[in-house]
Amino acid sequence: MGKHGSFLATRSTAKAARESLEHESSTGSDATEVVIDFAGVDAMTISFADEFLGKFYAAVAAGDVAVSVVLLKGLNEETFETMQVCLDRRELMAATVDGGEIRLIGAPEHLDETYRQAFALRSFRAGELSERLGVTLQNVNNRLKRLVSSGTLKRERSIPANRGGKEFVYTIPGSWSERPV
């Protein structure tokens, strides 16, 4: 994002950046992992954040953009706060990394805790996370559904051993999990 300047402003600039990101994402595979780097950006307006990332995350949640997971990095205190306001207004959440620590922006406490436990496991099935959190499988599945739709977790279908039905494996992309939370 630094190529757009150290102060990101105006909806028209944000729209052009979002359309470029959506185009780049659509040319990838069905399971595109996107990392958006804010290194070199000192500040941005809330209107820029909303037009660029608010609308991008809304499109990811709706399934309109072929992206499986999105990570924000390089946010400073100022840009982090702007993202927090933007995502809170839209009731969205995002994963961000700071000094090797991955955390969620805009997530309710129970989803933040779920994500921290998911990060510790790196790759897991819903039953494993349910045991770790001490909550019902249905509760975990509801949480995982929200995390997947927000672009913070990757979900892939797996073939369950010795039984029918469908099962999923959830993962934190390997490149995101170099250091524990």
N, C-alpha and C positions, 0 to 999 in steps of 0.2 A: 504494500500500500504506500510505502514511502515514495514510490515513483510519482504519486499524485500530489506530493508536497508534504510539508511538515504540519500544515494546518489544513484539515479537510473540511470543506464547507460547500454549500449549495447542493440542492437536490439534483440539478442537472449533471453535475460532476459525479455525484453518487450513482445516479441512474446509469450513466455510461460505464462506470466501474462495475456495477452489478450485472449489467448486460454482458460485459466482457467475461466476468466470472461465470455466469450461467452458460455462455457459449463454450468456454474452456471446459466446463464440467460436462456438458452434453457430448463433447467429442471423446470423452474417456469411456471406460468400461461401465457396466451397470453398477459396479460397486466402487465408485470413485471416492477416494479419500481426499479431502480438501484441507489444506493448511493455509490460513490467511495470516500473513505476517505484517504487523503494524510497526516494525522497527523503523525508526526515522520519523514517525508521526508523533508530534508533540501534543496535538489536540485535535478534536473534531467537534463539529456542532451536532446537536441531537438530531436535527433534520437530516444531516448527512448520514448519520448512523442508522436512522430509521429507513431512509430511502435505500441505502446500500445493504445493510445487514438485516434490518427488521423485515424488509420485503424478501430478502434471500432466504432467511430462516423460515418465514411463513410459507414460501414455495417449497422448501425442503420438507416441512411438516405436512404439507398437503400432497406431497409426492409429485409435484410438478417439475422438480429438478432431479436429475438422475445422480444423486449424491447419497452415499451411504453414511458417511461421517464427516464432521467439520470440526476443525480445531483452530482457535484463535491464539496467536502468540505475539509477543513483543508489545503487549499493552502496558502502558505506564499507568500511574495512578489516575491521571486525568482522563485518558481514553477508556480505562476500565470503568470509571464512574459513569461516563457517557454511555457505554455499552449497557451497564446495569439499568440505567433509566430507560433506554430504548427497549430492552428486552422485557423489563417489568411492565411497561405500558402495553405491550403486545401479548403479555403472558407467555413469553417464550423463554428458552434457556439455551445456553451455549457452553461448550467446554473450552477452557483456556489453560495454557501452561505458562508458569512463571518460575524460573529457576529450577525446572525439572518437576515442579509440583503441578499436577492437573487438578483443577477444580471447576465447579459449575458456576456460571453467572445466571442469576434470575431463577434459580431452582428453589422450591420449597425445601425445608430442612430434611424431610423424609426422603426426598429424591437425591439430595446432596449426600446423605449417609449411604443410600443405596449405591450411588455412583462410586463413592470411596471404597466400599466393599467390592464392587465390581472391578475397580482398578486394582485392588490387592490381588484378586483372583486372575486377572488378565483375560482368561478364557474360561467359560463356565456354562453350565446349563441352569435353568431357572431353579431346579430343585436344590442345587448346591448353594445358590445365593439365598434361597429361602431358609435353609438350615443355618447359614452364617448369620443372617439377620434375626432369626427367631420369629419370623412372620409366616403366614400361610402362603402356600404356592399361588393361590389366586391373587393375593395382595402383591406378591413379587411380580407376577405376570402383568398386572396392571401398571406397576411402576416401570417395568422393562419396556412395555409398549410406549409409554411416554418418553423414555430415554431414547429409544430407537427412532421414534418419529421426530424428535428434536435434533437428530444427527449427532448425538453424543456417544452412541454405542452402535456397533455393527452386529447384525443378526444374520445367521446363515442356517438354512435348513439342514438337519442331519438325519441319518437313518438310525432310529433307536434300536439297540441290541435286544433281541429276544422279545419284542412286542411290536404291536402295530401302532398306528397313529402317526402323528407328526411331532417332531421335537426340534428345538433350535439350540444352536450354540451361539453365545454372545461373546464378543471380544472387544477389547480395547486395542486399536491398531498397534502393532509392535513398535513402530517408530515413535509412538507417543509414550510408551511405558519404559523408558530407559532408566528412570529413577522412581522409587516408590514415593507415595504421598507422605 
